[in-house]
Amino acid sequence: MSEKTLQKIKGINVSKFRELGLVVFIIIISIFVQMRNSSFLTIENINDLVTNTAILSILAVGMMLVIITRGIDLSIGATIALSGMITALTIGKFPGLNPWLTLVLGLVIGMACGGIVGFLISKAGILPIIASLGMMNVFRGLTFMVSGGKWVSAHQMPETFKGVATGKTLGINNLIFIAIVIYVISYYFLNHTRTGRKIYAVGSNPDSARISGIDTGRVLLMVYVIMGALAGLAGVLWVSKFASAQGDTAMGYELNVIAACVLGGVNIAGGSGKISGILMGSLLLGILNNALPLINVSPFWQNAIQGVIILIAVIINALVKRKVHKNNLMRRKI
C-alpha cells in the first residue's frame, strides 16, 4: 500500500465525523422547529434552553468519567435529592448563611455519597450497577428521613439562596457560568494530566492498566467521588433554581444523564469519550425537551421520540466502533 494511502488511513478520525453529525442534526432540528414555531430561536428561548440544560451538562461530565471506566452510577438522582434537601434545611435554619457556602456543603455531601459507592465498587468488588442501585435506595430513604417526608418550599428559603441559580457572574447566568468552569477544568484534566490518561487506560484495558502499575482501585474511587461531588453540587443548584426541595427530586434523572453521554458518543463499554461530545449530547437533549412542547408534540410522543433518537445514537456508536476496529486492523497489516 502506498505511503499516501497510509497517511489517509491514519488521518481518519471517526469521532470527529460523529460530533459533526451531532452538530448537523442539531442544526436540522433547530431549523425544522423554527419553521413550526418562530419563537424557538429567540434570544429569550435560547437563554432558557441553555440555562435548563446546564445542570444536565454538569452531571454528564461525571457520568462520562464513570462510563469511561466501564462503570455506571444510578445513585446520582438520589444524591441530588439528599444534597438538595440537607442544603435547603440548613439554609432555612440559618438564613444568614453565605449562599455560596451552600455549594461547598453540596460538594461535601456529594463526595461522601460518591465515596461510599466508589468504595463498594473499588474495594468490595461489587458490580457498579448493583452498588449504585443499592445506594440509590439508601440515599433516597435518607432524604425522606432528614426531611420527615415534608417539602421545603420557596417561602422557607432566603432570596439570596435562590439567587445562586438565577443570578449572574460576569453577565452570565450562574448555572451557565459554573457549567463552563467545570467543562474547562474537565477538558484540561482529561487531556493534559497523567491522571486523566489513567482513567482512559483503566477503561480501555483494566488488566493492562494494572500490570503497567496503575492503581485501578484508586482511579475507580476517584471517578465516583467526582461524580458524587458534581451530583451534590447539582442538588444545590437544582433546589436554588426551582426553589423547592422534595424527597422525590430528580427521580429517574440519572437516565437522562446517561442518555446525554450516549448521544455524545461515550462508549458504554468503556475506554472512550470526549468533553465536546457530551456537551453536544446534553445540548441535543435540551433542544428536544425545549422544542417538542413548542411544536405541540404530545408528552407521550416526546418520550418515544427521545427514545428513538437515543437508540439511533447507540447504533451509530456501534458502527463507529466497528469502523475504528477495521482501521486498526488495516494499520497492523500495513
Order of alpha helices (4+ residues) and beta strands (2+ residues): alpha-alpha-alpha-alpha-alpha-alpha-alpha-beta-beta-alpha-alpha-alpha-alpha-alpha-alpha-alpha
